[in-house]
């Protein structure tokens, strides 16, 4: 948990990419370079389609991402 950072839907909205994973968040300085994981929470709004890969997502954030036409993919 120590290296898990919180990401808001509004942060995803500001990113100019459709595929979002931990590397994308680090490159955009949304999370620390030391972060080992990130969790997306329902804060702000998302108006475009994005695919979230390998990140933790709360129920509310998942519903908002899917309502905007996007998807959440778990790393297997």
mmCIF file of the N, C-alpha and C atoms, coordinates in Angstrom:
data_MODEL
# 
_entry.id   MODEL 
# 
loop_
_atom_site.group_PDB 
_atom_site.id 
_atom_site.type_symbol 
_atom_site.label_atom_id 
_atom_site.label_alt_id 
_atom_site.label_comp_id 
_atom_site.label_asym_id 
_atom_site.label_entity_id 
_atom_site.label_seq_id 
_atom_site.pdbx_PDB_ins_code 
_atom_site.Cartn_x 
_atom_site.Cartn_y 
_atom_site.Cartn_z 
_atom_site.occupancy 
_atom_site.B_iso_or_equiv 
_atom_site.pdbx_formal_charge 
_atom_site.auth_seq_id 
_atom_site.auth_comp_id 
_atom_site.auth_asym_id 
_atom_site.auth_atom_id 
_atom_site.pdbx_PDB_model_num 
ATOM 1   N N  . UNK A 1 1  ? 0.808   -1.201  0.000   1.00 0.00 ? 1  UNK A N  1 
ATOM 2   C CA . UNK A 1 1  ? 0.000   0.000   0.000   1.00 0.00 ? 1  UNK A CA 1 
ATOM 3   C C  . UNK A 1 1  ? 0.850   1.263   0.000   1.00 0.00 ? 1  UNK A C  1 
ATOM 4   N N  . UNK A 1 2  ? 2.028   1.171   0.557   1.00 0.00 ? 2  UNK A N  1 
ATOM 5   C CA . UNK A 1 2  ? 2.882   2.340   0.694   1.00 0.00 ? 2  UNK A CA 1 
ATOM 6   C C  . UNK A 1 2  ? 3.206   2.956   -0.669  1.00 0.00 ? 2  UNK A C  1 
ATOM 7   N N  . UNK A 1 3  ? 3.314   2.131   -1.699  1.00 0.00 ? 3  UNK A N  1 
ATOM 8   C CA . UNK A 1 3  ? 3.693   2.646   -3.008  1.00 0.00 ? 3  UNK A CA 1 
ATOM 9   C C  . UNK A 1 3  ? 2.519   2.684   -3.983  1.00 0.00 ? 3  UNK A C  1 
ATOM 10  N N  . UNK A 1 4  ? 1.291   2.687   -3.442  1.00 0.00 ? 4  UNK A N  1 
ATOM 11  C CA . UNK A 1 4  ? 0.092   2.810   -4.267  1.00 0.00 ? 4  UNK A CA 1 
ATOM 12  C C  . UNK A 1 4  ? -0.388  4.255   -4.203  1.00 0.00 ? 4  UNK A C  1 
ATOM 13  N N  . UNK A 1 5  ? -0.597  4.859   -5.361  1.00 0.00 ? 5  UNK A N  1 
ATOM 14  C CA . UNK A 1 5  ? -1.036  6.248   -5.396  1.00 0.00 ? 5  UNK A CA 1 
ATOM 15  C C  . UNK A 1 5  ? -2.459  6.347   -5.920  1.00 0.00 ? 5  UNK A C  1 
ATOM 16  N N  . UNK A 1 6  ? -3.137  7.417   -5.545  1.00 0.00 ? 6  UNK A N  1 
ATOM 17  C CA . UNK A 1 6  ? -4.522  7.641   -5.941  1.00 0.00 ? 6  UNK A CA 1 
ATOM 18  C C  . UNK A 1 6  ? -4.551  8.529   -7.182  1.00 0.00 ? 6  UNK A C  1 
ATOM 19  N N  . UNK A 1 7  ? -5.377  8.125   -8.154  1.00 0.00 ? 7  UNK A N  1 
ATOM 20  C CA . UNK A 1 7  ? -5.536  8.882   -9.393  1.00 0.00 ? 7  UNK A CA 1 
ATOM 21  C C  . UNK A 1 7  ? -7.020  9.202   -9.559  1.00 0.00 ? 7  UNK A C  1 
ATOM 22  N N  . UNK A 1 8  ? -7.336  10.433  -9.895  1.00 0.00 ? 8  UNK A N  1 
ATOM 23  C CA . UNK A 1 8  ? -8.738  10.842  -10.077 1.00 0.00 ? 8  UNK A CA 1 
ATOM 24  C C  . UNK A 1 8  ? -9.144  10.705  -11.540 1.00 0.00 ? 8  UNK A C  1 
ATOM 25  N N  . UNK A 1 9  ? -10.443 10.578  -11.761 1.00 0.00 ? 9  UNK A N  1 
ATOM 26  C CA . UNK A 1 9  ? -10.947 10.532  -13.140 1.00 0.00 ? 9  UNK A CA 1 
ATOM 27  C C  . UNK A 1 9  ? -10.555 11.797  -13.898 1.00 0.00 ? 9  UNK A C  1 
ATOM 28  N N  . UNK A 1 10 ? -10.545 12.929  -13.200 1.00 0.00 ? 10 UNK A N  1 
ATOM 29  C CA . UNK A 1 10 ? -10.171 14.184  -13.859 1.00 0.00 ? 10 UNK A CA 1 
ATOM 30  C C  . UNK A 1 10 ? -8.715  14.145  -14.339 1.00 0.00 ? 10 UNK A C  1 
ATOM 31  N N  . UNK A 1 11 ? -7.851  13.391  -13.642 1.00 0.00 ? 11 UNK A N  1 
ATOM 32  C CA . UNK A 1 11 ? -6.461  13.221  -14.099 1.00 0.00 ? 11 UNK A CA 1 
ATOM 33  C C  . UNK A 1 11 ? -6.430  12.442  -15.413 1.00 0.00 ? 11 UNK A C  1 
ATOM 34  N N  . UNK A 1 12 ? -7.270  11.400  -15.511 1.00 0.00 ? 12 UNK A N  1 
ATOM 35  C CA . UNK A 1 12 ? -7.331  10.608  -16.741 1.00 0.00 ? 12 UNK A CA 1 
ATOM 36  C C  . UNK A 1 12 ? -7.864  11.449  -17.890 1.00 0.00 ? 12 UNK A C  1 
ATOM 37  N N  . UNK A 1 13 ? -8.812  12.321  -17.587 1.00 0.00 ? 13 UNK A N  1 
ATOM 38  C CA . UNK A 1 13 ? -9.409  13.193  -18.602 1.00 0.00 ? 13 UNK A CA 1 
ATOM 39  C C  . UNK A 1 13 ? -8.343  14.101  -19.220 1.00 0.00 ? 13 UNK A C  1 
ATOM 40  N N  . UNK A 1 14 ? -7.434  14.609  -18.385 1.00 0.00 ? 14 UNK A N  1 
ATOM 41  C CA . UNK A 1 14 ? -6.407  15.542  -18.870 1.00 0.00 ? 14 UNK A CA 1 
ATOM 42  C C  . UNK A 1 14 ? -5.331  14.875  -19.715 1.00 0.00 ? 14 UNK A C  1 
ATOM 43  N N  . UNK A 1 15 ? -5.126  13.559  -19.511 1.00 0.00 ? 15 UNK A N  1 
ATOM 44  C CA . UNK A 1 15 ? -4.126  12.855  -20.311 1.00 0.00 ? 15 UNK A CA 1 
ATOM 45  C C  . UNK A 1 15 ? -4.624  12.772  -21.754 1.00 0.00 ? 15 UNK A C  1 
ATOM 46  N N  . UNK A 1 16 ? -3.750  12.948  -22.699 1.00 0.00 ? 16 UNK A N  1 
ATOM 47  C CA . UNK A 1 16 ? -4.157  12.927  -24.097 1.00 0.00 ? 16 UNK A CA 1 
ATOM 48  C C  . UNK A 1 16 ? -4.050  11.565  -24.751 1.00 0.00 ? 16 UNK A C  1 
ATOM 49  N N  . UNK A 1 17 ? -4.149  10.494  -23.963 1.00 0.00 ? 17 UNK A N  1 
ATOM 50  C CA . UNK A 1 17 ? -3.989  9.149   -24.521 1.00 0.00 ? 17 UNK A CA 1 
ATOM 51  C C  . UNK A 1 17 ? -5.233  8.306   -24.237 1.00 0.00 ? 17 UNK A C  1 
ATOM 52  N N  . UNK A 1 18 ? -5.438  7.282   -25.058 1.00 0.00 ? 18 UNK A N  1 
ATOM 53  C CA . UNK A 1 18 ? -6.598  6.404   -24.906 1.00 0.00 ? 18 UNK A CA 1 
ATOM 54  C C  . UNK A 1 18 ? -6.285  5.161   -24.088 1.00 0.00 ? 18 UNK A C  1 
ATOM 55  N N  . UNK A 1 19 ? -4.998  4.750   -24.056 1.00 0.00 ? 19 UNK A N  1 
ATOM 56  C CA . UNK A 1 19 ? -4.573  3.574   -23.288 1.00 0.00 ? 19 UNK A CA 1 
ATOM 57  C C  . UNK A 1 19 ? -3.806  4.076   -22.064 1.00 0.00 ? 19 UNK A C  1 
ATOM 58  N N  . UNK A 1 20 ? -4.315  3.764   -20.887 1.00 0.00 ? 20 UNK A N  1 
ATOM 59  C CA . UNK A 1 20 ? -3.692  4.277   -19.668 1.00 0.00 ? 20 UNK A CA 1 
ATOM 60  C C  . UNK A 1 20 ? -3.249  3.114   -18.791 1.00 0.00 ? 20 UNK A C  1 
ATOM 61  N N  . UNK A 1 21 ? -1.956  3.121   -18.431 1.00 0.00 ? 21 UNK A N  1 
ATOM 62  C CA . UNK A 1 21 ? -1.417  2.146   -17.486 1.00 0.00 ? 21 UNK A CA 1 
ATOM 63  C C  . UNK A 1 21 ? -0.451  2.880   -16.559 1.00 0.00 ? 21 UNK A C  1 
ATOM 64  N N  . UNK A 1 22 ? 0.216   2.139   -15.687 1.00 0.00 ? 22 UNK A N  1 
ATOM 65  C CA . UNK A 1 22 ? 1.102   2.778   -14.711 1.00 0.00 ? 22 UNK A CA 1 
ATOM 66  C C  . UNK A 1 22 ? 2.233   3.551   -15.391 1.00 0.00 ? 22 UNK A C  1 
ATOM 67  N N  . UNK A 1 23 ? 2.788   2.997   -16.457 1.00 0.00 ? 23 UNK A N  1 
ATOM 68  C CA . UNK A 1 23 ? 3.853   3.686   -17.194 1.00 0.00 ? 23 UNK A CA 1 
ATOM 69  C C  . UNK A 1 23 ? 3.400   5.009   -17.777 1.00 0.00 ? 23 UNK A C  1 
ATOM 70  N N  . UNK A 1 24 ? 2.179   5.036   -18.293 1.00 0.00 ? 24 UNK A N  1 
ATOM 71  C CA . UNK A 1 24 ? 1.617   6.273   -18.857 1.00 0.00 ? 24 UNK A CA 1 
ATOM 72  C C  . UNK A 1 24 ? 1.479   7.331   -17.763 1.00 0.00 ? 24 UNK A C  1 
ATOM 73  N N  . UNK A 1 25 ? 0.977   6.910   -16.597 1.00 0.00 ? 25 UNK A N  1 
ATOM 74  C CA . UNK A 1 25 ? 0.791   7.846   -15.485 1.00 0.00 ? 25 UNK A CA 1 
ATOM 75  C C  . UNK A 1 25 ? 2.125   8.393   -14.983 1.00 0.00 ? 25 UNK A C  1 
ATOM 76  N N  . UNK A 1 26 ? 3.144   7.543   -14.939 1.00 0.00 ? 26 UNK A N  1 
ATOM 77  C CA . UNK A 1 26 ? 4.471   7.998   -14.509 1.00 0.00 ? 26 UNK A CA 1 
ATOM 78  C C  . UNK A 1 26 ? 5.059   8.976   -15.532 1.00 0.00 ? 26 UNK A C  1 
ATOM 79  N N  . UNK A 1 27 ? 4.922   8.662   -16.808 1.00 0.00 ? 27 UNK A N  1 
ATOM 80  C CA . UNK A 1 27 ? 5.478   9.523   -17.857 1.00 0.00 ? 27 UNK A CA 1 
ATOM 81  C C  . UNK A 1 27 ? 4.831   10.903  -17.847 1.00 0.00 ? 27 UNK A C  1 
ATOM 82  N N  . UNK A 1 28 ? 3.567   10.963  -17.468 1.00 0.00 ? 28 UNK A N  1 
ATOM 83  C CA . UNK A 1 28 ? 2.839   12.239  -17.449 1.00 0.00 ? 28 UNK A CA 1 
ATOM 84  C C  . UNK A 1 28 ? 2.943   12.940  -16.092 1.00 0.00 ? 28 UNK A C  1 
ATOM 85  N N  . UNK A 1 29 ? 3.747   12.380  -15.185 1.00 0.00 ? 29 UNK A N  1 
ATOM 86  C CA . UNK A 1 29 ? 3.931   12.936  -13.843 1.00 0.00 ? 29 UNK A CA 1 
ATOM 87  C C  . UNK A 1 29 ? 2.635   13.027  -13.045 1.00 0.00 ? 29 UNK A C  1 
ATOM 88  N N  . UNK A 1 30 ? 1.706   12.109  -13.299 1.00 0.00 ? 30 UNK A N  1 
ATOM 89  C CA . UNK A 1 30 ? 0.477   12.047  -12.515 1.00 0.00 ? 30 UNK A CA 1 
ATOM 90  C C  . UNK A 1 30 ? 0.748   11.308  -11.203 1.00 0.00 ? 30 UNK A C  1 
ATOM 91  N N  . UNK A 1 31 ? 1.626   10.290  -11.273 1.00 0.00 ? 31 UNK A N  1 
ATOM 92  C CA . UNK A 1 31 ? 2.059   9.573   -10.061 1.00 0.00 ? 31 UNK A CA 1 
ATOM 93  C C  . UNK A 1 31 ? 3.580   9.643   -9.972  1.00 0.00 ? 31 UNK A C  1 
ATOM 94  N N  . UNK A 1 32 ? 4.087   9.356   -8.799  1.00 0.00 ? 32 UNK A N  1 
ATOM 95  C CA . UNK A 1 32 ? 5.529   9.363   -8.574  1.00 0.00 ? 32 UNK A CA 1 
ATOM 96  C C  . UNK A 1 32 ? 6.212   8.263   -9.371  1.00 0.00 ? 32 UNK A C  1 
ATOM 97  N N  . UNK A 1 33 ? 7.442   8.488   -9.711  1.00 0.00 ? 33 UNK A N  1 
ATOM 98  C CA . UNK A 1 33 ? 8.240   7.480   -10.419 1.00 0.00 ? 33 UNK A CA 1 
ATOM 99  C C  . UNK A 1 33 ? 8.451   6.249   -9.527  1.00 0.00 ? 33 UNK A C  1 
ATOM 100 N N  . UNK A 1 34 ? 8.300   6.412   -8.213  1.00 0.00 ? 34 UNK A N  1 
ATOM 101 C CA . UNK A 1 34 ? 8.467   5.307   -7.267  1.00 0.00 ? 34 UNK A CA 1 
ATOM 102 C C  . UNK A 1 34 ? 7.197   4.475   -7.085  1.00 0.00 ? 34 UNK A C  1 
ATOM 103 N N  . UNK A 1 35 ? 6.078   4.938   -7.626  1.00 0.00 ? 35 UNK A N  1 
ATOM 104 C CA . UNK A 1 35 ? 4.803   4.228   -7.451  1.00 0.00 ? 35 UNK A CA 1 
ATOM 105 C C  . UNK A 1 35 ? 4.883   2.831   -8.054  1.00 0.00 ? 35 UNK A C  1 
ATOM 106 N N  . UNK A 1 36 ? 4.378   1.849   -7.306  1.00 0.00 ? 36 UNK A N  1 
ATOM 107 C CA . UNK A 1 36 ? 4.339   0.479   -7.801  1.00 0.00 ? 36 UNK A CA 1 
ATOM 108 C C  . UNK A 1 36 ? 2.950   0.107   -8.290  1.00 0.00 ? 36 UNK A C  1 
ATOM 109 N N  . UNK A 1 37 ? 1.962   0.911   -7.917  1.00 0.00 ? 37 UNK A N  1 
ATOM 110 C CA . UNK A 1 37 ? 0.593   0.682   -8.346  1.00 0.00 ? 37 UNK A CA 1 
ATOM 111 C C  . UNK A 1 37 ? -0.176  1.989   -8.210  1.00 0.00 ? 37 UNK A C  1 
ATOM 112 N N  . UNK A 1 38 ? -1.346  2.023   -8.840  1.00 0.00 ? 38 UNK A N  1 
ATOM 113 C CA . UNK A 1 38 ? -2.207  3.201   -8.725  1.00 0.00 ? 38 UNK A CA 1 
ATOM 114 C C  . UNK A 1 38 ? -3.645  2.729   -8.645  1.00 0.00 ? 38 UNK A C  1 
ATOM 115 N N  . UNK A 1 39 ? -4.472  3.517   -7.989  1.00 0.00 ? 39 UNK A N  1 
ATOM 116 C CA . UNK A 1 39 ? -5.892  3.199   -7.856  1.00 0.00 ? 39 UNK A CA 1 
ATOM 117 C C  . UNK A 1 39 ? -6.685  4.393   -8.349  1.00 0.00 ? 39 UNK A C  1 
ATOM 118 N N  . UNK A 1 40 ? -7.584  4.141   -9.287  1.00 0.00 ? 40 UNK A N  1 
ATOM 119 C CA . UNK A 1 40 ? -8.413  5.208   -9.856  1.00 0.00 ? 40 UNK A CA 1 
ATOM 120 C C  . UNK A 1 40 ? -9.669  5.345   -9.005  1.00 0.00 ? 40 UNK A C  1 
ATOM 121 N N  . UNK A 1 41 ? -9.961  6.586   -8.591  1.00 0.00 ? 41 UNK A N  1 
ATOM 122 C CA . UNK A 1 41 ? -11.147 6.839   -7.767  1.00 0.00 ? 41 UNK A CA 1 
ATOM 123 C C  . UNK A 1 41 ? -12.125 7.743   -8.521  1.00 0.00 ? 41 UNK A C  1 
ATOM 124 N N  . UNK A 1 42 ? -13.364 7.713   -8.070  1.00 0.00 ? 42 UNK A N  1 
ATOM 125 C CA . UNK A 1 42 ? -14.416 8.530   -8.671  1.00 0.00 ? 42 UNK A CA 1 
ATOM 126 C C  . UNK A 1 42 ? -14.314 9.946   -8.132  1.00 0.00 ? 42 UNK A C  1 
ATOM 127 N N  . UNK A 1 43 ? -13.565 10.777  -8.820  1.00 0.00 ? 43 UNK A N  1 
ATOM 128 C CA . UNK A 1 43 ? -13.410 12.177  -8.455  1.00 0.00 ? 43 UNK A CA 1 
ATOM 129 C C  . UNK A 1 43 ? -13.204 12.942  -9.748  1.00 0.00 ? 43 UNK A C  1 
ATOM 130 N N  . UNK A 1 44 ? -14.075 13.882  -10.003 1.00 0.00 ? 44 UNK A N  1 
ATOM 131 C CA . UNK A 1 44 ? -14.040 14.580  -11.278 1.00 0.00 ? 44 UNK A CA 1 
ATOM 132 C C  . UNK A 1 44 ? -14.889 13.824  -12.288 1.00 0.00 ? 44 UNK A C  1 
ATOM 133 N N  . UNK A 1 45 ? -14.723 14.154  -13.559 1.00 0.00 ? 45 UNK A N  1 
ATOM 134 C CA . UNK A 1 45 ? -15.543 13.499  -14.578 1.00 0.00 ? 45 UNK A CA 1 
ATOM 135 C C  . UNK A 1 45 ? -14.674 13.033  -15.737 1.00 0.00 ? 45 UNK A C  1 
ATOM 136 N N  . UNK A 1 46 ? -15.223 12.102  -16.480 1.00 0.00 ? 46 UNK A N  1 
ATOM 137 C CA . UNK A 1 46 ? -14.551 11.556  -17.644 1.00 0.00 ? 46 UNK A CA 1 
ATOM 138 C C  . UNK A 1 46 ? -15.532 11.599  -18.800 1.00 0.00 ? 46 UNK A C  1 
ATOM 139 N N  . UNK A 1 47 ? -15.157 12.283  -19.877 1.00 0.00 ? 47 UNK A N  1 
ATOM 140 C CA . UNK A 1 47 ? -16.082 12.457  -20.998 1.00 0.00 ? 47 UNK A CA 1 
ATOM 141 C C  . UNK A 1 47 ? -15.627 11.748  -22.259 1.00 0.00 ? 47 UNK A C  1 
ATOM 142 N N  . UNK A 1 48 ? -14.481 11.077  -22.196 1.00 0.00 ? 48 UNK A N  1 
ATOM 143 C CA . UNK A 1 48 ? -13.994 10.398  -23.400 1.00 0.00 ? 48 UNK A CA 1 
ATOM 144 C C  . UNK A 1 48 ? -13.669 8.940   -23.102 1.00 0.00 ? 48 UNK A C  1 
ATOM 145 N N  . UNK A 1 49 ? -13.574 8.167   -24.172 1.00 0.00 ? 49 UNK A N  1 
ATOM 146 C CA . UNK A 1 49 ? -13.337 6.731   -24.061 1.00 0.00 ? 49 UNK A CA 1 
ATOM 147 C C  . UNK A 1 49 ? -11.860 6.458   -23.781 1.00 0.00 ? 49 UNK A C  1 
ATOM 148 N N  . UNK A 1 50 ? -11.593 5.747   -22.692 1.00 0.00 ? 50 UNK A N  1 
ATOM 149 C CA . UNK A 1 50 ? -10.231 5.350   -22.362 1.00 0.00 ? 50 UNK A CA 1 
ATOM 150 C C  . UNK A 1 50 ? -10.218 3.880   -21.949 1.00 0.00 ? 50 UNK A C  1 
ATOM 151 N N  . UNK A 1 51 ? -9.068  3.242   -22.116 1.00 0.00 ? 51 UNK A N  1 
ATOM 152 C CA . UNK A 1 51 ? -8.867  1.882   -21.641 1.00 0.00 ? 51 UNK A CA 1 
ATOM 153 C C  . UNK A 1 51 ? -7.846  1.936   -20.520 1.00 0.00 ? 51 UNK A C  1 
ATOM 154 N N  . UNK A 1 52 ? -8.245  1.461   -19.356 1.00 0.00 ? 52 UNK A N  1 
ATOM 155 C CA . UNK A 1 52 ? -7.371  1.456   -18.183 1.00 0.00 ? 52 UNK A CA 1 
ATOM 156 C C  . UNK A 1 52 ? -6.848  0.036   -18.008 1.00 0.00 ? 52 UNK A C  1 
ATOM 157 N N  . UNK A 1 53 ? -5.522  -0.123  -18.006 1.00 0.00 ? 53 UNK A N  1 
ATOM 158 C CA . UNK A 1 53 ? -4.908  -1.450  -17.912 1.00 0.00 ? 53 UNK A CA 1 
ATOM 159 C C  . UNK A 1 53 ? -4.083  -1.614  -16.638 1.00 0.00 ? 53 UNK A C  1 
ATOM 160 N N  . UNK A 1 54 ? -4.370  -2.676  -15.896 1.00 0.00 ? 54 UNK A N  1 
ATOM 161 C CA . UNK A 1 54 ? -3.523  -3.068  -14.774 1.00 0.00 ? 54 UNK A CA 1 
ATOM 162 C C  . UNK A 1 54 ? -3.532  -2.150  -13.580 1.00 0.00 ? 54 UNK A C  1 
ATOM 163 N N  . UNK A 1 55 ? -4.532  -1.307  -13.445 1.00 0.00 ? 55 UNK A N  1 
ATOM 164 C CA . UNK A 1 55 ? -4.623  -0.402  -12.301 1.00 0.00 ? 55 UNK A CA 1 
ATOM 165 C C  . UNK A 1 55 ? -5.816  -0.789  -11.438 1.00 0.00 ? 55 UNK A C  1 
ATOM 166 N N  . UNK A 1 56 ? -5.740  -0.479  -10.161 1.00 0.00 ? 56 UNK A N  1 
ATOM 167 C CA . UNK A 1 56 ? -6.899  -0.668  -9.291  1.00 0.00 ? 56 UNK A CA 1 
ATOM 168 C C  . UNK A 1 56 ? -7.938  0.381   -9.626  1.00 0.00 ? 56 UNK A C  1 
ATOM 169 N N  . UNK A 1 57 ? -9.208  -0.011  -9.588  1.00 0.00 ? 57 UNK A N  1 
ATOM 170 C CA . UNK A 1 57 ? -10.288 0.914   -9.932  1.00 0.00 ? 57 UNK A CA 1 
ATOM 171 C C  . UNK A 1 57 ? -11.440 0.694   -8.949  1.00 0.00 ? 57 UNK A C  1 
ATOM 172 N N  . UNK A 1 58 ? -11.947 1.771   -8.355  1.00 0.00 ? 58 UNK A N  1 
ATOM 173 C CA . UNK A 1 58 ? -13.090 1.633   -7.459  1.00 0.00 ? 58 UNK A CA 1 
ATOM 174 C C  . UNK A 1 58 ? -14.343 1.349   -8.281  1.00 0.00 ? 58 UNK A C  1 
ATOM 175 N N  . UNK A 1 59 ? -15.391 0.864   -7.601  1.00 0.00 ? 59 UNK A N  1 
ATOM 176 C CA . UNK A 1 59 ? -16.643 0.550   -8.303  1.00 0.00 ? 59 UNK A CA 1 
ATOM 177 C C  . UNK A 1 59 ? -17.193 1.771   -9.029  1.00 0.00 ? 59 UNK A C  1 
ATOM 178 N N  . UNK A 1 60 ? -17.205 2.905   -8.351  1.00 0.00 ? 60 UNK A N  1 
ATOM 179 C CA . UNK A 1 60 ? -17.742 4.126   -8.947  1.00 0.00 ? 60 UNK A CA 1 
ATOM 180 C C  . UNK A 1 60 ? -16.937 4.587   -10.148 1.00 0.00 ? 60 UNK A C  1 
ATOM 181 N N  . UNK A 1 61 ? -15.613 4.488   -10.045 1.00 0.00 ? 61 UNK A N  1 
ATOM 182 C CA . UNK A 1 61 ? -14.747 4.897   -11.156 1.00 0.00 ? 61 UNK A CA 1 
ATOM 183 C C  . UNK A 1 61 ? -14.937 3.959   -12.340 1.00 0.00 ? 61 UNK A C  1 
ATOM 184 N N  . UNK A 1 62 ? -15.066 2.652   -12.067 1.00 0.00 ? 62 UNK A N  1 
ATOM 185 C CA . UNK A 1 62 ? -15.291 1.677   -13.140 1.00 0.00 ? 62 UNK A CA 1 
ATOM 186 C C  . UNK A 1 62 ? -16.595 2.002   -13.876 1.00 0.00 ? 62 UNK A C  1 
ATOM 187 N N  . UNK A 1 63 ? -17.643 2.302   -13.122 1.00 0.00 ? 63 UNK A N  1 
ATOM 188 C CA . UNK A 1 63 ? -18.937 2.631   -13.726 1.00 0.00 ? 63 UNK A CA 1 
ATOM 189 C C  . UNK A 1 63 ? -18.829 3.882   -14.599 1.00 0.00 ? 63 UNK A C  1 
ATOM 190 N N  . UNK A 1 64 ? -18.088 4.888   -14.128 1.00 0.00 ? 64 UNK A N  1 
ATOM 191 C CA . UNK A 1 64 ? -17.927 6.125   -14.893 1.00 0.00 ? 64 UNK A CA 1 
ATOM 192 C C  . UNK A 1 64 ? -17.117 5.901   -16.169 1.00 0.00 ? 64 UNK A C  1 
ATOM 193 N N  . UNK A 1 65 ? -16.063 5.089   -16.077 1.00 0.00 ? 65 UNK A N  1 
ATOM 194 C CA . UNK A 1 65 ? -15.232 4.784   -17.247 1.00 0.00 ? 65 UNK A CA 1 
ATOM 195 C C  . UNK A 1 65 ? -16.059 4.037   -18.294 1.00 0.00 ? 65 UNK A C  1 
ATOM 196 N N  . UNK A 1 66 ? -16.829 3.051   -17.844 1.00 0.00 ? 66 UNK A N  1 
ATOM 197 C CA . UNK A 1 66 ? -17.662 2.267   -18.760 1.00 0.00 ? 66 UNK A CA 1 
ATOM 198 C C  . UNK A 1 66 ? -18.802 3.104   -19.330 1.00 0.00 ? 66 UNK A C  1 
ATOM 199 N N  . UNK A 1 67 ? -19.354 4.020   -18.533 1.00 0.00 ? 67 UNK A N  1 
ATOM 200 C CA . UNK A 1 67 ? -20.433 4.888   -19.022 1.00 0.00 ? 67 UNK A CA 1 
ATOM 201 C C  . UNK A 1 67 ? -19.923 5.818   -20.133 1.00 0.00 ? 67 UNK A C  1 
ATOM 202 N N  . UNK A 1 68 ? -18.632 6.157   -20.081 1.00 0.00 ? 68 UNK A N  1 
ATOM 203 C CA . UNK A 1 68 ? -18.050 7.031   -21.103 1.00 0.00 ? 68 UNK A CA 1 
ATOM 204 C C  . UNK A 1 68 ? -17.621 6.216   -22.339 1.00 0.00 ? 68 UNK A C  1 
ATOM 205 N N  . UNK A 1 69 ? -17.887 4.907   -22.313 1.00 0.00 ? 69 UNK A N  1 
ATOM 206 C CA . UNK A 1 69 ? -17.533 4.069   -23.470 1.00 0.00 ? 69 UNK A CA 1 
ATOM 207 C C  . UNK A 1 69 ? -16.193 3.387   -23.341 1.00 0.00 ? 69 UNK A C  1 
ATOM 208 N N  . UNK A 1 70 ? -15.539 3.564   -22.227 1.00 0.00 ? 70 UNK A N  1 
ATOM 209 C CA . UNK A 1 70 ? -14.211 2.977   -22.026 1.00 0.00 ? 70 UNK A CA 1 
ATOM 210 C C  . UNK A 1 70 ? -14.305 1.606   -21.383 1.00 0.00 ? 70 UNK A C  1 
ATOM 211 N N  . UNK A 1 71 ? -13.122 1.067   -21.018 1.00 0.00 ? 71 UNK A N  1 
ATOM 212 C CA . UNK A 1 71 ? -13.089 -0.256  -20.396 1.00 0.00 ? 71 UNK A CA 1 
ATOM 213 C C  . UNK A 1 71 ? -11.940 -0.337  -19.391 1.00 0.00 ? 71 UNK A C  1 
ATOM 214 N N  . UNK A 1 72 ? -12.065 -1.317  -18.493 1.00 0.00 ? 72 UNK A N  1 
ATOM 215 C CA . UNK A 1 72 ? -11.037 -1.578  -17.499 1.00 0.00 ? 72 UNK A CA 1 
ATOM 216 C C  . UNK A 1 72 ? -10.533 -2.996  -17.741 1.00 0.00 ? 72 UNK A C  1 
ATOM 217 N N  . UNK A 1 73 ? -9.220  -3.142  -17.973 1.00 0.00 ? 73 UNK A N  1 
ATOM 218 C CA . UNK A 1 73 ? -8.615  -4.436  -18.248 1.00 0.00 ? 73 UNK A CA 1 
ATOM 219 C C  . UNK A 1 73 ? -7.631  -4.764  -17.135 1.00 0.00 ? 73 UNK A C  1 
ATOM 220 N N  . UNK A 1 74 ? -7.810  -5.923  -16.526 1.00 0.00 ? 74 UNK A N  1 
ATOM 221 C CA . UNK A 1 74 ? -6.881  -6.362  -15.477 1.00 0.00 ? 74 UNK A CA 1 
ATOM 222 C C  . UNK A 1 74 ? -5.696  -7.048  -16.117 1.00 0.00 ? 74 UNK A C  1 
ATOM 223 N N  . UNK A 1 75 ? -4.509  -6.848  -15.547 1.00 0.00 ? 75 UNK A N  1 
ATOM 224 C CA . UNK A 1 75 ? -3.330  -7.582  -16.021 1.00 0.00 ? 75 UNK A CA 1 
ATOM 225 C C  . UNK A 1 75 ? -3.413  -9.013  -15.542 1.00 0.00 ? 75 UNK A C  1 
ATOM 226 N N  . UNK A 1 76 ? -3.259  -9.944  -16.427 1.00 0.00 ? 76 UNK A N  1 
ATOM 227 C CA . UNK A 1 76 ? -3.303  -11.365 -16.072 1.00 0.00 ? 76 UNK A CA 1 
ATOM 228 C C  . UNK A 1 76 ? -1.908  -11.926 -16.111 1.00 0.00 ? 76 UNK A C  1 
# 
